[in-house]
Amino acid sequence: MVKGNQTNVREFLLLGFPGSRYVQISLFLLFLFMYLLTLMGNITIISLVAHRRLHTPMYFFLCNLSFLDIWFTTGYIPKTLALLVSQSKTISFSSCLLQMYFVFSLGCTEYLLLAVMAYDRYLAICHPLRYSAIMNSTLSIQLALGSWASSFLTISVLAFLITRLSFCDSALINHFFCDVDSWIVLSCTDTRLVEMVYIIICFIVVLGSCAIILVSYIYIISTVLRIPSAQAWQKAFSTCSAHLTVVVIWYGCSIFLYVKPSKENSLEMNKVVTLLNTIMTPLLNPFIYTLRNKDIKEILRKAFSRT
């Protein structure tokens, strides 16, 4: 069913964070600081993984996660910064679609990588004698490439369906980046197919990866509880605690945002939760893994002791 007048929209107006000039400048400085800190932290993790002691599957996946977080934040933060200091709030149709495609593709990749990392920890703790034979370099690369490729291919279906939509006279997006919910709200045509495909993707990617993580940790906990040594308990906990912390933060925000997309969702609330999910998680990941990982802390300690 068509609602209102259909127009061939060439550009959209991103509302972003409305407020006084003081608020805009304050947000610009805050986001710029967080973005630079995110880049610095994740580049540091990638550099540390190049250390000869960290050439293991666990650190290979961590390197992938850090590389992903760099591009995930780069997908929308520079445009958000430009919106805060520029008089022009517009973004072209193609740029908006491209931003949505890359941000959501990278987001899906993060879900899958977190599931792969949980599976890696399951093999390391539950099958330590067979771990090296199972999680070899070939399988590690296949799992990482599979996560990246499947995510980008999956979101390409959603992006194609969005290009088939027509839009009303209003081209105002009440967000700081091009979100799927925003496309749905602005469309004059029937969006049920887009919403259905979006929900299916969310259930498969978000809940599917969550199920893999949950099952992996159930087996890990049951294995650890059978170990009599307290030192082994501590080693297993230190191995998994950083990953588990990241999972809780990422999934806690994501399930609220994307499991049930619809026009009735509060876009203002979505903006707040999206900030936590898309800015705080990539920012905190390097610090969580650094503070909770003995190997990385040891390398950092040696590096600072030489300076």
Contacts in CASP RR format, 6 or more apart in sequence:
PFRMAT RR
TARGET T0000
AUTHOR 0000-0000-0000
METHOD contacts of the structure
MODEL  1
MVKGNQTNVREFLLLGFPGSRYVQISLFLLFLFMYLLTLMGNITIISLVA
HRRLHTPMYFFLCNLSFLDIWFTTGYIPKTLALLVSQSKTISFSSCLLQM
YFVFSLGCTEYLLLAVMAYDRYLAICHPLRYSAIMNSTLSIQLALGSWAS
SFLTISVLAFLITRLSFCDSALINHFFCDVDSWIVLSCTDTRLVEMVYII
ICFIVVLGSCAIILVSYIYIISTVLRIPSAQAWQKAFSTCSAHLTVVVIW
YGCSIFLYVKPSKENSLEMNKVVTLLNTIMTPLLNPFIYTLRNKDIKEIL
RKAFSRT
1 189 0 8 1.000
1 190 0 8 1.000
2 166 0 8 1.000
2 188 0 8 1.000
2 189 0 8 1.000
2 190 0 8 1.000
3 168 0 8 1.000
3 188 0 8 1.000
3 189 0 8 1.000
4 168 0 8 1.000
4 169 0 8 1.000
4 188 0 8 1.000
5 168 0 8 1.000
5 169 0 8 1.000
5 188 0 8 1.000
6 166 0 8 1.000
6 167 0 8 1.000
6 168 0 8 1.000
6 188 0 8 1.000
6 189 0 8 1.000
7 166 0 8 1.000
7 167 0 8 1.000
7 168 0 8 1.000
7 169 0 8 1.000
9 93 0 8 1.000
9 167 0 8 1.000
9 171 0 8 1.000
9 186 0 8 1.000
10 92 0 8 1.000
10 93 0 8 1.000
11 90 0 8 1.000
11 91 0 8 1.000
11 92 0 8 1.000
11 93 0 8 1.000
11 96 0 8 1.000
11 171 0 8 1.000
12 90 0 8 1.000
12 91 0 8 1.000
12 92 0 8 1.000
12 93 0 8 1.000
12 96 0 8 1.000
12 171 0 8 1.000
12 172 0 8 1.000
12 173 0 8 1.000
12 178 0 8 1.000
12 186 0 8 1.000
13 89 0 8 1.000
13 90 0 8 1.000
13 91 0 8 1.000
13 171 0 8 1.000
13 172 0 8 1.000
13 173 0 8 1.000
14 79 0 8 1.000
14 83 0 8 1.000
14 89 0 8 1.000
14 90 0 8 1.000
14 91 0 8 1.000
14 173 0 8 1.000
14 175 0 8 1.000
14 176 0 8 1.000
14 177 0 8 1.000
14 178 0 8 1.000
15 89 0 8 1.000
15 172 0 8 1.000
15 173 0 8 1.000
15 174 0 8 1.000
15 175 0 8 1.000
15 176 0 8 1.000
16 80 0 8 1.000
16 83 0 8 1.000
16 89 0 8 1.000
16 174 0 8 1.000
16 175 0 8 1.000
16 176 0 8 1.000
16 271 0 8 1.000
17 23 0 8 1.000
17 24 0 8 1.000
17 27 0 8 1.000
17 84 0 8 1.000
17 176 0 8 1.000
17 271 0 8 1.000
24 84 0 8 1.000
24 85 0 8 1.000
25 84 0 8 1.000
25 85 0 8 1.000
27 84 0 8 1.000
28 81 0 8 1.000
28 84 0 8 1.000
28 85 0 8 1.000
31 77 0 8 1.000
31 80 0 8 1.000
31 81 0 8 1.000
31 84 0 8 1.000
31 279 0 8 1.000
32 81 0 8 1.000
34 279 0 8 1.000
34 283 0 8 1.000
35 73 0 8 1.000
35 77 0 8 1.000
35 78 0 8 1.000
35 81 0 8 1.000
37 283 0 8 1.000
38 69 0 8 1.000
38 70 0 8 1.000
38 73 0 8 1.000
38 279 0 8 1.000
38 282 0 8 1.000
38 283 0 8 1.000
38 286 0 8 1.000
39 70 0 8 1.000
39 73 0 8 1.000
41 66 0 8 1.000
41 286 0 8 1.000
41 287 0 8 1.000
42 66 0 8 1.000
42 67 0 8 1.000
42 69 0 8 1.000
42 70 0 8 1.000
42 282 0 8 1.000
42 285 0 8 1.000
42 286 0 8 1.000
43 66 0 8 1.000
43 70 0 8 1.000
44 286 0 8 1.000
44 290 0 8 1.000
45 62 0 8 1.000
45 63 0 8 1.000
45 66 0 8 1.000
45 285 0 8 1.000
45 286 0 8 1.000
45 289 0 8 1.000
45 290 0 8 1.000
45 296 0 8 1.000
46 63 0 8 1.000
46 66 0 8 1.000
46 67 0 8 1.000
48 54 0 8 1.000
48 296 0 8 1.000
48 299 0 8 1.000
48 300 0 8 1.000
49 55 0 8 1.000
49 59 0 8 1.000
49 60 0 8 1.000
49 62 0 8 1.000
49 63 0 8 1.000
49 66 0 8 1.000
51 299 0 8 1.000
53 295 0 8 1.000
53 299 0 8 1.000
54 295 0 8 1.000
54 296 0 8 1.000
54 299 0 8 1.000
57 120 0 8 1.000
57 135 0 8 1.000
57 137 0 8 1.000
57 140 0 8 1.000
58 117 0 8 1.000
58 120 0 8 1.000
58 121 0 8 1.000
58 124 0 8 1.000
58 239 0 8 1.000
60 140 0 8 1.000
60 144 0 8 1.000
61 113 0 8 1.000
61 116 0 8 1.000
61 117 0 8 1.000
61 120 0 8 1.000
61 140 0 8 1.000
61 143 0 8 1.000
61 144 0 8 1.000
62 117 0 8 1.000
62 289 0 8 1.000
64 113 0 8 1.000
64 144 0 8 1.000
64 147 0 8 1.000
65 110 0 8 1.000
65 113 0 8 1.000
65 114 0 8 1.000
65 117 0 8 1.000
65 285 0 8 1.000
66 285 0 8 1.000
66 286 0 8 1.000
68 106 0 8 1.000
68 107 0 8 1.000
68 109 0 8 1.000
68 110 0 8 1.000
68 113 0 8 1.000
69 110 0 8 1.000
69 281 0 8 1.000
69 282 0 8 1.000
69 285 0 8 1.000
70 282 0 8 1.000
71 102 0 8 1.000
71 106 0 8 1.000
72 103 0 8 1.000
72 106 0 8 1.000
72 107 0 8 1.000
72 110 0 8 1.000
72 278 0 8 1.000
72 282 0 8 1.000
73 278 0 8 1.000
73 279 0 8 1.000
73 282 0 8 1.000
75 99 0 8 1.000
75 102 0 8 1.000
75 103 0 8 1.000
75 106 0 8 1.000
75 177 0 8 1.000
76 99 0 8 1.000
76 103 0 8 1.000
76 176 0 8 1.000
76 177 0 8 1.000
76 278 0 8 1.000
77 279 0 8 1.000
79 91 0 8 1.000
79 99 0 8 1.000
79 177 0 8 1.000
80 176 0 8 1.000
80 177 0 8 1.000
83 89 0 8 1.000
83 176 0 8 1.000
91 99 0 8 1.000
91 178 0 8 1.000
96 173 0 8 1.000
96 178 0 8 1.000
97 159 0 8 1.000
97 162 0 8 1.000
97 163 0 8 1.000
97 178 0 8 1.000
99 177 0 8 1.000
99 178 0 8 1.000
100 159 0 8 1.000
100 162 0 8 1.000
100 177 0 8 1.000
100 178 0 8 1.000
100 179 0 8 1.000
100 180 0 8 1.000
100 183 0 8 1.000
101 155 0 8 1.000
101 156 0 8 1.000
101 159 0 8 1.000
103 177 0 8 1.000
103 178 0 8 1.000
103 278 0 8 1.000
104 155 0 8 1.000
104 158 0 8 1.000
104 180 0 8 1.000
105 151 0 8 1.000
105 152 0 8 1.000
105 154 0 8 1.000
105 155 0 8 1.000
105 156 0 8 1.000
106 151 0 8 1.000
107 151 0 8 1.000
108 150 0 8 1.000
108 151 0 8 1.000
108 154 0 8 1.000
108 155 0 8 1.000
108 201 0 8 1.000
108 205 0 8 1.000
109 147 0 8 1.000
109 148 0 8 1.000
109 151 0 8 1.000
109 152 0 8 1.000
110 250 0 8 1.000
111 205 0 8 1.000
111 206 0 8 1.000
111 209 0 8 1.000
111 210 0 8 1.000
111 250 0 8 1.000
111 254 0 8 1.000
112 146 0 8 1.000
112 147 0 8 1.000
112 150 0 8 1.000
112 151 0 8 1.000
112 205 0 8 1.000
112 209 0 8 1.000
113 144 0 8 1.000
113 147 0 8 1.000
114 209 0 8 1.000
114 213 0 8 1.000
114 243 0 8 1.000
114 246 0 8 1.000
114 247 0 8 1.000
114 250 0 8 1.000
115 208 0 8 1.000
115 209 0 8 1.000
115 210 0 8 1.000
115 212 0 8 1.000
115 213 0 8 1.000
116 143 0 8 1.000
116 144 0 8 1.000
116 147 0 8 1.000
117 243 0 8 1.000
118 212 0 8 1.000
118 213 0 8 1.000
118 216 0 8 1.000
118 217 0 8 1.000
118 243 0 8 1.000
118 247 0 8 1.000
119 143 0 8 1.000
119 212 0 8 1.000
119 216 0 8 1.000
120 135 0 8 1.000
121 216 0 8 1.000
121 220 0 8 1.000
121 239 0 8 1.000
121 240 0 8 1.000
121 243 0 8 1.000
122 216 0 8 1.000
122 217 0 8 1.000
122 219 0 8 1.000
122 220 0 8 1.000
123 130 0 8 1.000
123 131 0 8 1.000
123 134 0 8 1.000
123 135 0 8 1.000
124 131 0 8 1.000
124 135 0 8 1.000
124 239 0 8 1.000
125 220 0 8 1.000
125 223 0 8 1.000
125 224 0 8 1.000
125 236 0 8 1.000
125 239 0 8 1.000
125 240 0 8 1.000
126 219 0 8 1.000
126 220 0 8 1.000
126 223 0 8 1.000
127 134 0 8 1.000
151 205 0 8 1.000
154 201 0 8 1.000
154 205 0 8 1.000
155 201 0 8 1.000
157 197 0 8 1.000
157 201 0 8 1.000
158 180 0 8 1.000
158 194 0 8 1.000
158 197 0 8 1.000
158 198 0 8 1.000
158 201 0 8 1.000
161 193 0 8 1.000
161 194 0 8 1.000
161 197 0 8 1.000
162 180 0 8 1.000
162 183 0 8 1.000
162 194 0 8 1.000
165 183 0 8 1.000
165 187 0 8 1.000
165 189 0 8 1.000
165 191 0 8 1.000
165 194 0 8 1.000
166 187 0 8 1.000
166 188 0 8 1.000
166 189 0 8 1.000
167 186 0 8 1.000
167 187 0 8 1.000
167 188 0 8 1.000
168 186 0 8 1.000
168 187 0 8 1.000
168 188 0 8 1.000
170 186 0 8 1.000
171 186 0 8 1.000
172 186 0 8 1.000
173 179 0 8 1.000
173 182 0 8 1.000
173 186 0 8 1.000
174 182 0 8 1.000
174 185 0 8 1.000
174 267 0 8 1.000
174 268 0 8 1.000
174 271 0 8 1.000
175 181 0 8 1.000
175 182 0 8 1.000
175 267 0 8 1.000
175 270 0 8 1.000
175 271 0 8 1.000
175 274 0 8 1.000
176 271 0 8 1.000
176 274 0 8 1.000
179 270 0 8 1.000
179 274 0 8 1.000
180 194 0 8 1.000
180 198 0 8 1.000
180 261 0 8 1.000
181 261 0 8 1.000
181 262 0 8 1.000
181 263 0 8 1.000
181 265 0 8 1.000
181 267 0 8 1.000
181 270 0 8 1.000
182 267 0 8 1.000
183 194 0 8 1.000
184 191 0 8 1.000
184 194 0 8 1.000
184 195 0 8 1.000
184 261 0 8 1.000
184 262 0 8 1.000
184 263 0 8 1.000
185 263 0 8 1.000
185 267 0 8 1.000
187 194 0 8 1.000
191 263 0 8 1.000
195 261 0 8 1.000
195 262 0 8 1.000
198 258 0 8 1.000
198 261 0 8 1.000
199 259 0 8 1.000
199 260 0 8 1.000
199 261 0 8 1.000
202 258 0 8 1.000
202 259 0 8 1.000
202 261 0 8 1.000
203 259 0 8 1.000
206 251 0 8 1.000
206 254 0 8 1.000
206 255 0 8 1.000
206 258 0 8 1.000
206 259 0 8 1.000
207 259 0 8 1.000
210 251 0 8 1.000
210 255 0 8 1.000
213 247 0 8 1.000
217 240 0 8 1.000
217 244 0 8 1.000
220 236 0 8 1.000
220 240 0 8 1.000
224 232 0 8 1.000
224 233 0 8 1.000
224 236 0 8 1.000
224 237 0 8 1.000
227 233 0 8 1.000
227 236 0 8 1.000
238 292 0 8 1.000
238 293 0 8 1.000
238 294 0 8 1.000
241 292 0 8 1.000
242 288 0 8 1.000
242 289 0 8 1.000
242 291 0 8 1.000
242 292 0 8 1.000
242 293 0 8 1.000
245 288 0 8 1.000
245 292 0 8 1.000
246 281 0 8 1.000
246 284 0 8 1.000
246 285 0 8 1.000
246 288 0 8 1.000
246 289 0 8 1.000
249 276 0 8 1.000
249 280 0 8 1.000
249 281 0 8 1.000
249 284 0 8 1.000
250 277 0 8 1.000
250 281 0 8 1.000
253 273 0 8 1.000
253 274 0 8 1.000
253 276 0 8 1.000
253 277 0 8 1.000
253 281 0 8 1.000
254 277 0 8 1.000
256 273 0 8 1.000
257 270 0 8 1.000
257 273 0 8 1.000
257 274 0 8 1.000
257 277 0 8 1.000
289 296 0 8 1.000
290 296 0 8 1.000
290 297 0 8 1.000
290 300 0 8 1.000
291 297 0 8 1.000
END
